Amino acid sequence: MSTNIEQELLEALTELEKAVDSVRTASPMPDLAGFFARIDALASRLPRGTNPALLHYLQKKSYKKARLFLQGRDPENQAGNCRHS
């Protein structure tokens, strides 16, 4: 079961991905720093007992992996250089 913070985090990650996809054509440019700050603030509010995989993805700034995890699609994540999915 996801928490409200996880739901907000998923929304922020989805919005970031859309903003990144629009960078080439957007005018004005999206404020990506604002998205990163929001994601970091939400991540810092995750409760004890949060799944270690999600915490790892967020710590490593693997935002696509964090989004897939929160969508229940963690098996789609590929192993990274740190040998963690």
C-alpha positions, 0 to 999 in steps of 0.5 A, a space after each residue: 500500500 502506498 502512502 500519501 507521500 509516495 503518491 505525491 512522489 509518483 506525481 512529481 516523478 511523472 511531472 519531471 519526466 514530462 518536463 524533461 521530454 518537453 525540454 527541446 520544444 518548450 518555451 520557456 524552459 521548464 524549471 527542472 531544479 524545482 522538480 528536483 527540489 520537490 522530489 528531494 523534499 518528498 523523499 526526505 519525508 518518507 516514513 521509516 520502513 519505506 522499501 529500501 529499493 525505493 530509497 536506493 533509487 531516490 538516493 542515486 537519482 534513478 528517477 525512472 526506476 523510482 517511478 516504475 517502482 511506485 507504479 508497481 513495475 519494479 520488475 521492469 527495472 534493469 540492473 545498474 552499475 551498482 548491481 542493484 536493479 
